[in-house]
Structures are given as structure tokens and as C-alpha cells.
Amino acid sequence: MIKKITVFLVGLLLLIPLNGMAAAESAISVDMHYLVVSPAEDGSTNMMNMVNYTNTTAEEFKGDGTGEAVLNVTIPTGAIGFTFLDNKIAQKQVETGFITTDPIPANQTVVLPYSYRMAKGEEITLSFDYPVQMMQILVPEGMGSIEFNNVTATNQGLFKMDDQNYQGYSVEGIQAKQAFTLVYDKDKQPSQSESQGATEQGASETSGSVTKTAPAFHNPGHLRMWSQSPLRSWDPHVFLIVMAAIIIAALSYFAYFRMKAIAEEKRLGKDKEESAFKNLMAKQKAIMDKILELEENFGDGNMSEEDYQAKLAAYKQHLVQVKMNLRQFVE
């Protein structure tokens, strides 16, 4: 299962364009932005977002230094019912959307899940504070369609997840502050050619604001494997994001604690060597003091020459052994 999930994750990552020039100009880049659009019971439009923000630098990112904000997230004007879906991430709502206040470690990714609603039938103007490599917009089958303005969107056609079909659209290479609009109509369903264009070989370009079709969003075998797996109750996109975050965190923690353990072993090794050296030096001094004391006692006539010679030989033998051990530290 782990191998299958890994292959699935790699396949998804291959969809991300490699020529994101805007990402190179910004410390923060959005690798993937998922947006699920669906109708709410009151007639408004639900906008469910799951966004990967990556610190592309080798240093901890703490924001632009002008305030407490680390990440700035702009949501469309007129949005209501904003909800942030991860209580482990510190965030604060502001006039244009919300900000996060937790620093992002070097070369690390943070996932921000949030949602809001838009009034029915209104154009939704999207603009992002950081460059976005790829954005995937998903609409449940039978719940309408989307038209795009001021941006090139690719129709991914229908695909199935957890017994639910979705109409998929993708937008690539969105620049920071680049604004575009989408119009969601829950009563206007995609044409048959748009729905099937992604699953038919050699499909032609579709009309309207979706300028071209693309190969299937996911391999049908992967979709079948997912629908038959014990994880089918999960949204696979959310699951992949969570798994990627866990893998990245696990590798980071493993590397950190491994390096820490190696450093600790080296420190303990040096401490042991230093302690052993000090003990030998203390023994050498003690033996020398004993020899001086022995000579004083013999000179004062407090012991016989036979006892003197025997103890002197023993002390000298011990001294030679200590000096040989000390030689290991100086050679």
C-alpha cells in the first residue's frame, strides 16, 4: 500500500510545472492550491481551499519584517462564513483575509485549509499573495460548472473519488497578485464534450473560457485502487497532502535527531577522553608524590633498605604503566 501511495503521490507531483519563474523570485511559493466549489443550502457558493505554502529558502521564514504576519492570505471581496480548519496553526483574520504568525522552517511546507462562501451568481475574483505553480478547481458532478476570465484554464474532465465524480479544471503558473475571475453556475452543467474530453484520446480543444483539454486527471487504475481501499472514505487529495506533510516532517525529524545524536556521541567521546586523560595525570602526580614520600622516610631512617627498594620498584612499575597510557593521548 505504501508503494502504491508513493507512486500515486509522485504521479501527482509530476503535474506541477518545473518552470515556475515567479517562485524563484519569492521566498514563499504555493506548490499546489486545491479549491472545491459546490453549492450551499442557502444558495451561496462553498469555497473549500487546501493550499501548500513552501519556504523555498535555506533560512527560517518569519515574514517580510513589517509586522507579525508570516503568511498573508487574501480571500475574495464579499466572502462570508470564513472558517480556518486547522487549530494547530496560529492565524488571525484581517481585512483582506487572514494571516499566520508561525515561522516556516527552511525548505519546509505548511498546509493551510480554510473555507468561505460567496453570494450566488457573482463573479469571484481570485488573487494570491504568492506565486502559484498549479491550482486545481474541482466541482462535484451535477453541481454546475465554472467559466474563467483573464486566465488560461485546462479542463481535466470527469474523474471519480470516493464514489463521487468531479469535474476538474487546472490553472498553472499564476503570478503573485495576478487577478482572474471565475463564475460558478450550479444550474449549468458542463457539456458532454467537456466532461468526456479528458478521458478520450486525442480530444480537441473545447470552446468557451476553458481553452484546452488534458489527459485524464488520474490514472483509472489508481482511482479504482483508491475506491477499493480501506481509505476510500477520505478525500484522496487531502490524504495525499497529509501524507506528504507527514513524510516531509518524518524525514526532517529523523535527520535532525540523527545529527543531534551524532553530535552528542562525539561530545561524549571527547568528554570521556578528557576525563581519562585527567585521571591518568592525577595518578602520575600521586605516584610521584608517593615516591618522594618514600625517599623522605628512607632518608630519615624510618624504614629498612629492603622495604624501600621493594616499594620503590612497585611505584616505578605503576608509574611506567601510567606513562604508557598517557602516551596514547599525545601521539
N, C-alpha and C positions, 0 to 999 in steps of 0.2 A: 504493500500500500504506500509506504514511504517513497519507494522508487517511482510509482505512478504519479504521486502528488508532485514529486520533484520534476518529472518530465512535463507535467501539466503547467507547473509554475514557469519552467524555462520557456515553454511554448508561448505563454502569455507575455513574458518579458521580451521575446523576440519581436513583438508587435511594436515596441517602443522605438521611435526613430533615434538613430545614432548621431544625427547631425543637428542637434539642438544647440545652435549657436547662442541663443539667448541664455541658456543655462550656464554657459561658460562665463557670462558677464555678471552673474548673480551668485551670491553665496548660497542662496536658497533656490532650489528647483523643485517643481512638482513633477514627480515621475509619472504618476497616474492619478487622474481625477475621475471617480465614478459618480454619476448622477442618475438616480432612478426617479422618473417623472410619472406621477399617477394622479388620478382624481381623488379629491377628498369628499367626504359625505356632504359637506356644506356647499359643494360646487367649486371650491377653490382647488388649487393645484398643489399637491405634495411634492416637495423637492428634497430628496434624501441624498446627502453627499457623503462620500468616503474618499479622503484625499491624503496622498503620501507626500509629505514635505521632507526633502533631503538636504542636509547641510553638506555642500559639495567641497568644503574647505577642510584643511587639516587642523583647524582650531575650533574650540567650542564657540557656537554662535549664540550671542546674547542680544541680538537686535542691532538696530542702526545707531544706538547710543543716544537717541534723542528723548527717550522715555522708558517706561517699564516694559513696553511691548517687545516680545521676541519675534512672534509671527503676527502679521496683520492679515486678517481675512475679511474681504469685502463681500457683502451679500447684496442682492439687488434691492434697489429702492422700492418701497412698498411691501417688503416681505413682512409676514406676521407669524406668530407662533414659533419663534426661534427656539430650538432645543439643541443643547450640546449633549452628546451621547456617551461621553467618557468622563466619569467623575474623578479619574486619577490625574487628569491633565488640568493644570491651573489655567483658567481662562476668564475673561471679563468682557462683557458686552460694551461696545462703544457705538457712536452714532452711525458709523458706516458698516458695522458688522460686529466683529469681536476680535480680541487679541489673546494670545497666550503669553505666559510670563515665565515658563520653564525653559532654561537654556537647552540647546540641542548639541549633544556631543559631536566631536569632529567625525565627519563621514558617516553620520548616523541618520536614520529616518524616523520621523514621528508621524503617526496616522491620526488624522482629525476626523471624527464622524459627527455630523451635525445635520439638522433638517430645519426647514421652514416652509411656509405656504405662500402662494401668490394668488391674487384675485383671478377669477375665471376669465379667459379670453384675452388677457392683456399680454402684450409683448414683454418678454423677460430679457432684460439687458444684463449680460454677464461680463464681468471684468475681473481680472485676477491681479494680485499684487506681485506675483512672481511668475516666471515663465513656466508654461505647462507643456510637457513633452507629448502627452496624449490624454484626451478626455473621452470617456465612454459614456454615452447617454442612452439609457435603457427605458423602454416603455412596455409594460405588460401587454400581451396580445389582447386585442379587443378593447383596449382602453385609450385609443386615439393614436395620433401621430404628431410629428414635430416638423415644422418648417424653420429653416435657418436663414438669417440675413447677415451679410458682411463677413461671412466666413465660409470656407470650403468644408463641407461635412460629407463623410462617406457612409453610405447605407450598408450596414452589416447584415441586413436581412433578419429572418427569424432564427432564434436558437432556443433550446429548451434547458431550463434549470429547475430542479425540484418540482417536476410535473407542471411547470409554468413556462409558457412561451413568452419570449421578449422580442420586441423589435429593437434592433441595436443601431446606433449611429456613433461615429467616431470623428473627432476633430484633432488634428495633430499640429504641433509647432505653434502653440498660442503664445504670443509675446506678452510680457508684463504690461499691464494697463491697456491691452488691446480689448476693445469692446465689440461685442457682437450680440445679436438678439436671436431668440428662439420663440416661436409661437406654438403653444401646445393646444390642440383641439381634441378633446376627449371623444367628440362625436364624429370626427373624420378619421376613418381608418386608412392605413397605407394601401396603396393599390396592390393588386396581385403581383405585378411585376416587381414592385419594390420589396414585397415580402419574400418572393422567391428568388430575387436577383442574387442573393448571397449564397444560395445553395445550388444554383445551376452553373455549370461550367460555361465559360465564355459569355457571361451575362453582359449585356450592353449597358451604357450609361443611362441613368434614369433622368426624367425631366424634373423641373422644379428646382428648389434650392439645394436638394441633395444631389451633388454633381456627379457622383460615380458610385458604383457598387464594388464590393470587395469579396474575396473568398470567405468561406464560412467563418463565423466568429470563433467557433471552436470545432475541433475535430469531432464528428459524430460518435466515434468510439469513446472519446473522453466523456462526452455527455452521457452516453449510455452507461459507462462505468460509474459515473457520479450518481446517476439516478438509481443504480442498483446497490450503491454502497451504504453502510450504516450512517454516513454523514449527509445523506440526501436532504435532511430537514434543515441543513444550513444553507445560507446563500453562499455559493462557491466563491464568488468574488470577495466577499467579506472573509471567508475562510482562508483564501489564499493570502489576503493582506495580513491576517492574524498569524498565519504560519510563517510568512516571510519575516514579520516582525519578531516572532519567537526565534527563528533560525538566526537572524542577524544578532539578536540580543544574546543568544546562547554562545555563538562564536565569539562575540565581543567579551562576554564574561569569562569564557574559557581562556581566551588569550590573556585577559587582564590577570586572572588568578594564577595562570601558569607562569607568567612573567614575574608576578609577585612572589610565587613560591621559589622560583629560581633565584631571585634576588635574596630572599630570606635564607636559602641554603648557602649561598655564597657568604652572606653576612655571618651566619652561624659558624661556617667553616673558618672564617677569619678570626672570629671570637675564640673558637676552640684552639686554634694555633697560637693566638696571642696568650691565652691562658696557660697553655702547656709551656710556652717559652718562659713566661714569668715564673712558673713553678720550678722549672729547671734552674733558672738563675737564683731563685731563693734557696734551692737545695745546694747549689755550688757555694753560695755565701755561708750557709750553715756549716757545711763540711770544712771550709777554710777556717771558720771560727773555732770549730772543734779541734782542728789540728793545732792552731795557735794555743788554745787552752791546754791541750795535751803537752805541748812543749813547755809551757809555763809550769805545769805540775811536775814534769820530769826534772826541769831545772831547779825547782825548789826542793827536790828530793822527796816528793810525796808519793812516788811510785817507782817500782823497780824498772830496770832497763828492759827486762824481758816483757813486762806488761806494756811498756812504752812502745817497743818495736811491734808487738802484735797489734795493738790498737792503731798505730800509725799506718801499718800495712793495710789494715781493713779500711781506714779512712781514705787512703790513696786509691785503693781499688774502686771504692764507691765514687770518688771524685773523677776517676778516669771514665767510668760508665756515664756519669752525668755530662762530662765534656763531649763524649762521643754523641750523645743525644742532642746536645746543643749544636753540634756541627751540622746537623740536618737543616737547621733554620738559617745558617749563614752561608752555606754552599749554594 
